[in-house]
Amino acid sequence: MSDRTVVHLLRHGEVENPNGVLYGRLPHYHLSEAGVLMAKRAAEAIAGRDIVAVISSPLERAMETAAPVAEQYGLKIVTDDRLIEASNVFQGLTFGVGDGSLRRPAHWRYLRNPLRPSWGEPYAELADRMLAALASARDLAHGREAICVSHQLPIWTVRRKVERKRLWHDPRRRQCALGSLTSFTFDDDVIVEVHYTEPSGHAGIGQVAGA
């Protein structure tokens, strides 16, 4: 007999970010009003499931997204640093039309290798830490279900790793909308299924649901 465990990776909801900053791991970025609603919709979407653990990235927007799920199940939020956003040297900058962030010669050296990528945490390292976080959540929920709240790039990268796809990719084609759930089903310690849902509404490839 095998043990079937499900670990859901929940992307945080929309963030209040009027200046369009690449906030990365910066503190003090919280959910917007729409983001709070996304978190509630995600909690509603998994209501009635056998959730026994709520685990979150330590960043505020992730913790705030985890809160409705934790409250719904009467669970405490456990933080796991392995679920945090990927590091990025452009953190704190803006990239809107005409802002010049990528036109500065001092930044060009960070763009030399998009396959690694050279501007931030290597995809391979990101995938490995996320796989380790998934395994810990699986062990914690053994035979039941867990929710892990993380961020778009970590979730998408580990999904590509599990699906045996190359890790470098076109960011415009990520399927990981705000408030979405990417669910991994384990048969013992082997992932046998990946399922994706968008509780806040459908978004096509390259679009963001609810934003």
C-alpha positions in Angstrom: 0.0 0.0 0.0 1.3 3.5 -0.9 0.6 6.8 0.8 -0.9 9.5 -1.3 0.1 13.1 -0.2 -0.8 16.4 -2.0 1.3 19.5 -1.6 -0.3 22.7 -3.0 2.0 25.6 -4.0 -0.1 28.8 -3.7 1.3 31.9 -5.3 0.7 35.0 -3.2 -2.0 37.5 -4.2 -1.6 40.9 -5.8 0.8 43.3 -4.1 0.4 47.0 -3.4 3.1 48.4 -5.6 2.2 51.8 -7.0 5.7 52.6 -8.2 6.1 49.3 -10.1 9.3 48.3 -8.3 10.8 44.9 -8.7 10.4 44.2 -5.0 11.9 40.7 -4.9 12.9 40.0 -1.3 12.5 43.5 0.0 10.4 43.9 3.2 7.2 45.9 3.7 5.4 44.9 0.5 1.9 43.9 1.4 -1.2 42.6 -0.4 -3.4 45.1 -2.1 -7.1 45.0 -1.6 -7.4 42.8 -4.6 -4.6 40.6 -3.2 -6.5 40.0 0.0 -9.5 38.9 -2.0 -7.3 36.5 -4.0 -6.1 35.0 -0.7 -9.7 34.5 0.5 -10.7 32.9 -2.9 -7.7 30.5 -2.6 -8.8 29.5 0.9 -12.4 28.9 -0.4 -11.1 26.8 -3.3 -9.4 24.3 -1.0 -12.1 24.3 1.7 -13.0 20.8 2.7 -9.7 19.3 1.6 -7.6 17.4 4.1 -5.1 20.2 4.8 -3.0 19.6 7.9 -0.1 22.0 7.4 0.2 25.6 6.2 3.8 26.6 5.3 4.9 30.0 3.9 7.7 32.0 2.5 8.8 34.5 5.2 7.9 37.5 3.1 4.9 39.6 4.1 2.9 39.1 1.0 3.2 35.3 1.3 2.3 35.3 5.0 -0.7 37.4 4.4 -1.9 35.1 1.6 -1.4 32.1 3.9 -3.5 33.7 6.7 -7.0 32.9 5.4 -6.1 29.2 4.8 -4.5 28.9 8.3 -7.5 30.5 9.9 -9.9 28.3 8.0 -8.2 25.2 9.3 -7.3 26.4 12.7 -3.6 25.9 11.9 -0.5 27.9 12.7 1.6 29.2 9.7 5.1 27.6 9.6 7.7 29.6 7.7 10.3 27.9 5.4 13.0 30.1 3.9 13.3 27.7 1.0 10.0 29.0 -0.3 11.3 32.6 -0.6 11.4 34.6 -3.8 14.5 34.2 -6.1 17.3 36.6 -5.5 17.7 39.2 -8.2 20.4 42.0 -8.6 17.7 44.3 -10.1 15.7 44.2 -6.9 14.4 47.7 -6.0 14.6 49.0 -9.5 11.7 49.7 -11.9 11.5 48.5 -15.5 8.8 50.6 -17.1 9.1 52.1 -20.5 11.7 54.9 -20.5 13.0 54.4 -17.0 16.4 53.4 -18.3 17.2 50.6 -15.8 18.4 48.2 -18.5 20.1 51.0 -20.5 22.7 51.6 -17.8 26.1 50.2 -18.8 26.7 49.1 -15.2 23.8 46.6 -15.5 24.9 45.0 -18.8 27.2 42.5 -17.2 24.2 40.9 -15.4 22.5 40.1 -18.7 25.3 38.0 -20.2 23.8 34.6 -19.5 19.9 34.4 -19.5 20.1 30.6 -19.3 21.6 30.5 -15.8 20.4 33.4 -15.2 23.3 35.7 -14.6 21.2 38.4 -12.9 20.0 36.2 -10.0 19.7 32.9 -8.4 20.5 30.0 -10.8 17.5 28.1 -11.9 19.0 24.8 -10.9 19.6 26.0 -7.3 16.1 27.4 -7.2 14.6 24.2 -8.3 16.6 22.1 -5.8 15.6 24.2 -2.8 12.0 24.2 -3.9 12.1 20.4 -4.3 13.5 20.1 -0.8 10.7 22.4 0.5 8.1 20.2 -1.2 9.6 17.1 0.3 9.5 18.5 3.8 5.9 19.5 3.3 5.1 16.0 2.0 6.7 14.5 5.1 4.9 16.9 7.4 1.5 16.1 5.8 2.2 12.4 5.2 -0.9 10.8 3.6 -2.8 14.1 3.8 -2.4 17.6 2.3 -0.3 20.7 2.8 -0.3 24.3 1.5 2.9 26.1 0.8 2.7 29.8 -0.1 5.5 30.9 -2.4 6.3 33.1 -5.4 5.9 32.9 -9.2 9.4 32.1 -10.3 10.1 29.5 -7.6 6.8 27.8 -8.3 7.2 27.8 -12.1 10.8 26.6 -11.9 10.1 23.6 -9.7 7.1 22.7 -11.9 9.4 22.7 -14.9 11.9 20.6 -13.1 9.2 18.0 -12.1 7.9 18.0 -15.7 11.4 17.4 -17.0 11.5 20.6 -19.0 14.4 22.9 -19.4 14.6 25.4 -16.6 15.4 28.5 -18.7 12.2 29.8 -20.3 10.3 32.9 -21.6 8.9 34.7 -18.5 6.0 35.8 -20.6 4.8 32.2 -20.9 4.7 31.2 -17.2 1.5 29.6 -16.1 1.4 30.8 -12.5 -1.1 33.6 -12.0 -1.6 35.6 -8.8 -3.4 33.5 -6.3 -3.1 30.3 -8.4 -2.6 26.8 -7.0 0.0 24.4 -8.5 -0.7 21.0 -6.8 1.8 18.1 -6.6 0.5 14.7 -5.8 3.0 12.2 -4.3 2.7 8.5 -4.3 5.0 7.8 -1.4 8.0 10.0 -2.3 7.4 10.1 -6.1 5.4 13.0 -7.7 2.8 11.3 -10.0 0.7 14.3 -11.0 0.8 18.1 -11.3 -2.5 20.0 -11.4 -3.0 23.8 -11.9 -6.0 25.9 -11.0 -6.8 29.6 -10.7 -9.3 30.4 -8.0 -9.3 34.1 -8.8 -10.3 33.5 -12.5 -8.7 32.2 -15.6 -5.6 33.8 -17.2 -4.2 32.8 -20.5 -0.5 32.1 -21.0 1.4 35.4 -20.3 -1.6 37.0 -18.5 -2.4 37.4 -14.8 -5.7 36.4 -13.4 -7.4 38.9 -11.2 -4.8 41.7 -11.8 
